[in-house]
């Protein structure tokens, strides 16, 4: 919170009412400044106001505001009072609802400094920072967590999606484990998916499922991945060893992802960066493509080999010697 700047505030708003609780808020790593205050009318009525400066110097339009939530059964400011709820509308003991109350209209700049109500997230949830819920629609095995394992994800029971006024979660939280992680000394890391997210991803190709599965593999391997491919499209990769030679087969399945699976015409994709982990005594003498019959630009750094593959039409076979 910044020290109030009189000149800054006068440029924003002037009136004859008494001003109370005036303050300026600076957002970290941003030029955005928020001016908040309350005005007391001669009748004694107190009204909150706010104004936003995106550049930190000039204010936009001053707006009168209200912090009340206007629901069907009550209007209230949750920071001041919580009204009683009819039994038919109340959630169960395991239900959890978090309200992020903004003092101004929401801005994109608020996102990095928004508090996380669920606490610090596990690394397998990387890429899912914008949500606490991902779609499922699959089969789940009921398991009971015992010992060192912890349920990182739990199942949310189905709920109506139509008509819209009935599309809300009756039970937003349960103790039905969907993902259990174990990381104990001497036993390695184990990720057990009681929810068949892998089958759901093969069927529907939801990006959230793909992010979760990839993160689980990286976590279980402690980041020790022998082959990584970065680039557009959908590529199936197989790495082989033939004596002192490595053979990488890359197959372009991009045109096969949509239903129906057979593709009529290959679609070229690329470029790709391919990272290979090498043995300490493996010195690369040359890298060549057996399909395009062209040299592959490469860089070796200790035990890592970086390949630059320009394009793949249907498949590519790269020989590393």
C-alpha positions in Angstrom: 0.0 0.0 0.0 1.4 3.4 -1.0 1.4 6.6 0.9 -1.6 8.7 -0.3 -0.6 11.3 -2.9 -2.8 14.4 -2.7 -2.0 15.7 -6.2 -2.6 12.2 -7.6 -6.1 12.1 -5.9 -7.1 15.6 -6.9 -6.5 14.8 -10.5 -8.9 11.8 -10.1 -11.8 13.3 -8.3 -13.0 16.4 -6.5 -16.2 17.0 -4.5 -17.5 18.6 -1.3 -18.2 15.4 0.6 -16.1 14.3 3.5 -13.6 11.7 2.3 -12.6 8.8 4.7 -10.6 5.6 4.4 -8.7 6.9 1.4 -5.7 4.8 0.3 -3.6 4.0 -2.8 -2.6 0.4 -3.7 0.4 -0.4 -5.9 0.4 -3.8 -7.6 3.8 -5.5 -7.4 5.8 -5.5 -10.7 3.2 -3.3 -12.4 2.5 0.3 -13.1 -1.2 -0.1 -12.0 -2.3 2.0 -9.0 -5.7 1.7 -7.4 -7.3 4.6 -5.5 -10.0 3.7 -2.9 -12.0 5.9 -0.7 -15.4 6.4 0.9 -17.4 9.6 0.8 -19.8 10.7 3.6 -22.8 12.7 2.4 -24.4 15.4 4.5 -27.1 12.8 5.3 -24.5 10.6 6.8 -24.7 7.9 4.1 -21.3 6.4 3.3 -20.5 5.4 -0.3 -17.4 3.6 -1.5 -15.6 4.8 -4.7 -12.6 3.6 -6.7 -10.5 4.7 -9.7 -7.8 2.9 -11.6 -4.5 4.2 -13.2 -2.9 1.9 -15.6 0.2 4.0 -16.0 0.6 5.0 -12.4 0.1 8.7 -13.2 -3.3 9.4 -14.7 -6.6 8.2 -13.4 -9.5 6.8 -15.4 -13.1 7.5 -14.7 -14.1 7.5 -11.0 -16.7 4.8 -10.2 -19.1 4.4 -7.4 -19.1 0.7 -6.3 -20.7 -1.8 -4.0 -19.2 -4.9 -2.5 -22.5 -6.7 -2.0 -23.2 -10.1 -3.6 -26.8 -10.0 -4.9 -28.1 -13.5 -4.7 -31.7 -14.7 -5.0 -32.1 -15.3 -1.3 -30.0 -12.4 0.0 -27.8 -9.4 -0.7 -24.7 -9.1 1.5 -21.0 -8.1 1.7 -19.3 -11.4 2.6 -16.4 -9.5 4.3 -19.0 -8.2 6.8 -21.8 -10.7 7.3 -22.8 -14.1 6.1 -26.6 -14.6 6.0 -28.4 -17.8 6.9 -29.0 -20.2 4.0 -32.1 -22.3 3.4 -31.4 -26.1 4.0 -32.1 -26.9 0.3 -29.4 -24.5 -0.9 -26.8 -25.3 1.7 -23.7 -27.4 0.8 -22.6 -30.5 2.7 -19.8 -30.6 5.3 -17.2 -31.3 2.7 -18.3 -28.5 0.3 -15.8 -25.7 -0.2 -16.5 -22.3 -1.8 -13.9 -19.6 -2.0 -14.8 -16.0 -2.9 -12.2 -13.7 -4.3 -13.6 -10.2 -3.6 -12.1 -7.5 -5.8 -12.0 -3.9 -4.5 -12.3 -2.7 -8.1 -13.3 -4.2 -11.4 -11.1 -7.3 -12.0 -7.9 -6.7 -14.1 -5.6 -9.1 -15.7 -2.8 -7.6 -13.6 -4.5 -9.0 -10.5 -3.8 -12.6 -11.6 -0.1 -12.9 -10.5 -0.9 -11.6 -7.0 -4.1 -13.4 -6.4 -3.9 -15.5 -3.3 -4.2 -19.3 -3.8 -6.9 -20.6 -1.5 -5.7 -24.2 -1.9 -2.2 -23.5 -0.8 1.0 -24.4 -2.6 0.4 -26.7 -5.6 2.2 -29.9 -6.3 4.5 -30.0 -9.3 2.4 -32.5 -11.2 -0.3 -29.8 -11.4 1.9 -27.5 -13.4 0.0 -25.9 -16.3 -3.3 -26.1 -14.4 -2.8 -23.0 -12.3 -6.0 -21.4 -13.6 -8.4 -24.1 -12.2 -9.0 -26.4 -9.3 -11.2 -28.7 -11.4 -10.6 -30.6 -14.7 -13.2 -32.6 -16.7 -13.3 -36.3 -16.3 -16.2 -38.4 -17.7 -14.4 -41.7 -17.2 -14.3 -44.7 -14.8 -12.9 -44.5 -11.3 -11.9 -47.3 -9.0 -12.7 -46.8 -5.3 -9.5 -47.0 -3.2 -8.6 -46.3 0.3 -5.4 -44.4 1.0 -3.2 -45.9 3.7 0.4 -45.5 4.6 2.6 -42.7 3.1 0.4 -42.2 0.0 -1.6 -39.0 -0.4 -4.6 -38.3 -2.5 -3.6 -35.3 -4.6 -6.9 -35.3 -6.6 -10.4 -36.4 -5.6 -13.5 -37.1 -7.6 -16.4 -34.7 -8.1 -19.7 -36.5 -8.6 -21.7 -35.8 -11.8 -24.2 -33.0 -11.7 -26.8 -31.6 -14.1 -25.6 -29.2 -16.9 -29.1 -28.3 -18.2 -31.1 -26.2 -17.6 -28.3 -23.6 -16.8 -29.9 -22.6 -13.5 -29.4 -26.2 -12.2 -25.7 -26.4 -13.4 -23.9 -26.3 -10.1 -22.0 -28.9 -8.1 -24.1 -30.4 -5.4 -20.9 -32.0 -3.9 -17.8 -30.0 -5.0 -15.4 -32.1 -2.8 -15.2 -35.7 -1.7 -12.7 -38.1 -0.2 -12.8 -40.4 -3.2 -9.2 -40.5 -4.4 -8.6 -40.0 -8.1 -4.8 -39.6 -8.0 -2.5 -41.0 -5.3 1.2 -40.2 -5.0 3.8 -42.0 -3.0 7.3 -40.7 -2.5 9.2 -42.7 0.1 12.9 -43.4 0.7 14.1 -46.6 -0.9 10.9 -47.3 -2.7 10.9 -44.7 -5.5 8.0 -42.6 -6.6 4.6 -44.1 -7.5 1.6 -42.3 -9.1 -1.6 -44.3 -9.1 -4.5 -43.0 -11.2 -7.7 -44.5 -9.7 -9.4 -42.3 -12.4 -8.6 -43.6 -15.9 -7.4 -40.3 -17.2 -5.1 -42.0 -19.7 -8.1 -43.8 -21.4 -10.0 -40.5 -21.4 -7.1 -38.7 -23.0 -6.8 -41.3 -25.7 -10.5 -41.0 -26.4 -11.0 -37.2 -26.2 -7.6 -35.6 -26.4 -8.4 -33.0 -23.7 -5.2 -30.9 -23.1 -5.7 -30.9 -19.3 -5.5 -34.7 -19.3 -2.3 -34.5 -21.5 -0.7 -32.0 -19.2 -1.4 -34.1 -16.1 -0.1 -37.4 -17.7 3.1 -35.7 -18.9 3.7 -34.2 -15.5 3.2 -37.5 -13.7 5.8 -39.1 -15.9 8.3 -36.3 -15.3 7.7 -36.4 -11.6 8.0 -40.2 -11.3 11.3 -40.1 -13.3 12.5 -37.1 -11.2 13.0 -35.2 -14.4 15.5 -37.8 -15.8 14.0 -38.1 -19.3 16.2 -39.7 -22.0 14.3 -38.2 -25.0 12.4 -34.9 -25.3 10.8 -33.4 -28.4 9.6 -29.8 -28.7 7.6 -28.6 -31.6 4.1 -28.5 -33.3 2.0 -31.5 -34.2 1.6 -35.0 -32.8 4.8 -37.1 -33.2 5.4 -40.7 -32.1 9.0 -41.3 -31.3 11.1 -44.5 -30.8 14.7 -44.5 -29.8 16.9 -47.6 -30.5 20.5 -48.6 -29.9 22.5 -50.6 -32.5 26.0 -51.2 -31.3 27.6 -47.7 -30.9 24.9 -46.2 -33.0 21.6 -44.5 -31.9 18.5 -44.6 -34.2 15.6 -42.2 -33.7 12.4 -43.0 -35.6 9.9 -40.1 -35.6 6.4 -40.7 -37.0 4.0 -37.9 -38.0 0.6 -38.8 -36.6 -0.8 -35.2 -36.7 -3.2 -36.0 -39.6 -4.5 -39.1 -37.7 -5.6 -37.4 -34.5 -9.1 -36.3 -35.7 -11.9 -38.8 -36.0 -11.9 -41.0 -38.1 -8.3 -42.0 -37.5 -7.1 -42.8 -41.1 -5.6 -39.9 -42.8 -6.0 -39.2 -46.5 -3.0 -36.9 -46.9 0.1 -36.3 -44.8 0.5 -32.9 -43.3 4.2 -31.7 -42.9 5.0 -30.4 -39.4 8.0 -28.8 -37.8 10.5 -27.5 -36.9 11.5 -29.6 -33.9 14.1 -29.5 -31.2 15.1 -33.0 -30.0 17.1 -33.5 -26.9 18.8 -36.8 -26.3 20.7 -38.0 -23.1 24.0 -39.6 -24.1 26.4 -41.8 -22.3 29.5 -40.0 -20.9 31.8 -41.7 -23.4 29.6 -41.2 -26.5 31.2 -38.7 -28.9 28.9 -37.8 -31.8 30.7 -38.1 -35.1 27.8 -37.3 -37.4 24.0 -37.2 -37.6 22.1 -37.9 -40.8 18.5 -38.4 -41.9 17.8 -41.6 -43.8 14.5 -40.4 -45.2 15.3 -36.9 -46.4 19.0 -37.9 -46.9 20.2 -34.6 -45.4 22.5 -33.8 -42.5 20.8 -32.8 -39.3 22.2 -29.8 -37.5 23.2 -30.8 -34.0 25.0 -29.5 -30.9 26.5 -31.7 -28.2 27.0 -30.5 -24.6 28.6 -33.1 -22.3 25.9 -35.8 -22.1 23.1 -34.0 -24.0 22.6 -33.9 -27.7 20.4 -31.3 -29.3 19.0 -32.0 -32.8 17.3 -29.4 -35.1 14.8 -31.2 -37.3 13.4 -28.8 -39.9 10.3 -30.7 -41.0 8.6 -34.2 -41.1 6.1 -35.2 -43.7 5.2 -38.8 -42.8 8.2 -40.1 -40.9 11.9 -39.5 -40.3 14.7 -41.9 -39.3 17.7 -40.2 -37.8 21.0 -42.1 -37.3 23.5 -40.8 -34.7 27.0 -42.2 -34.9 
